[in-house]
Amino acid sequence: MKQNPQPAPGLRIDDTGCPLPGAVSPSPRDRSQCAFALTYPPCMSPTTDSLMRLKVLGAGVFSLLLTLGVARFAYTPLLPLMQSQAGLGVAQAGWLAAINYAGYLSGALLASQINSLVLKDRLYRIGMVLAIVSTLVMGLTTHFWLWAVSRYVAGLSSTAGMLLGTGLILNWLIRHQHRSELGIHFSGIGLGIAGCALAVTLFGQSLDWQEQWFAFTAVGCVLLYPALAWLPAPDRTGLTASGQPMPDRPPSALYLRLFMLAYFCAGFGYVISATFIVAIVNQLPGLQGQGNLAFLAIGIGAAPACINWDLIARRTGDLNALILAAVLQIVGILLPVLVGGLVATLLGALLFGGTFIGMVSLVLSMAGRYYPTRPAKMMGKMTLSYGAAQIIGPAVTGALAQRLGSYNAGLYLAAGVMAVGTVALLALKWVERRDPGPA
């Protein structure tokens, strides 16, 4: 069997054979002999490293399936059932969505203030468990305020998957000198949306709204193991696996303000359709009962979207990819109300699903590259703006729907806000030329 090269004389290693930070470098004569060992030390052959990368990204996928797919997105296809079977009102539904995002915003604020990777790892693991608890509570009661507490806790747990988990995974990728792209990781969101839509369609044949929440709780318990077990403990050295430094390079204040404005607008555009799409489609003429199909289309569009947008960004640059995604998302939001009909609605859902999560992936990847040793720092700041929009959006849309008897006004408002965000992204191109960001 072929053996990995031994480390050069004087190169200190840990008990797994990996170079220790600050270890003595090999001599020039030995450097060529141990170049492989420095890139892939005895503890990490190329094959092992590739498998470990997939395992780490898999942990991220399962964490998003749990914290967003089960704890967050199950609410959307179950909303019509809760309205018809549990007496949940339209305005109350909007407030529950807003409270969920208040929890998400609270978690984002917390994540932006924490510097310790060890603490982030611990909170990530707690968040996975809270996702299951909050899902269970939804089926145990019909009291609005208990639902509200549950949605708030679910929002906190979403932060564990979206920010803490994403930051830990991006840190691992950068430290092991992989591409700092999160397309595979964020595919968990699209899979979660599609999975929830399919599950509710299947469960609805024999289960009422409460039993479906219990079924989602059971699914969450299955997802918990890989989400916890496949993510390794974080490294605290601030160095790559081969001993290279990972300097933080924060953006200018103007860049950050415009970036946060654009992401606020993206959050507003996202939350209206993501929360109310099933109810919206069911109210459109001739589309009664087709809401879950539209939600499934969003998931199908979202599942490969992050990988696709990573590839697009490699060719066009991150900001150009974001601008393109924003324009396409506006089209996706408006198609159901401007054109109408099942085909246009499903095409709009596919466009929406294929763009909103691509924007999230690109923005958080960009934010993480500014702080490779603390990726969740800027991710948390960006998510504060995204989360603020997600508190305002559902409450305003729910109130408009109750007053006007239709969700159409909310969709027009979402498209208008997205247009403002697109202008902010165009302004960022000028700032980027003035203040180049990290490679």
Order of alpha helices (4+ residues) and beta strands (2+ residues): alpha-alpha-alpha-alpha-alpha-alpha-alpha-alpha-alpha-alpha-alpha-alpha-alpha-alpha-alpha-alpha
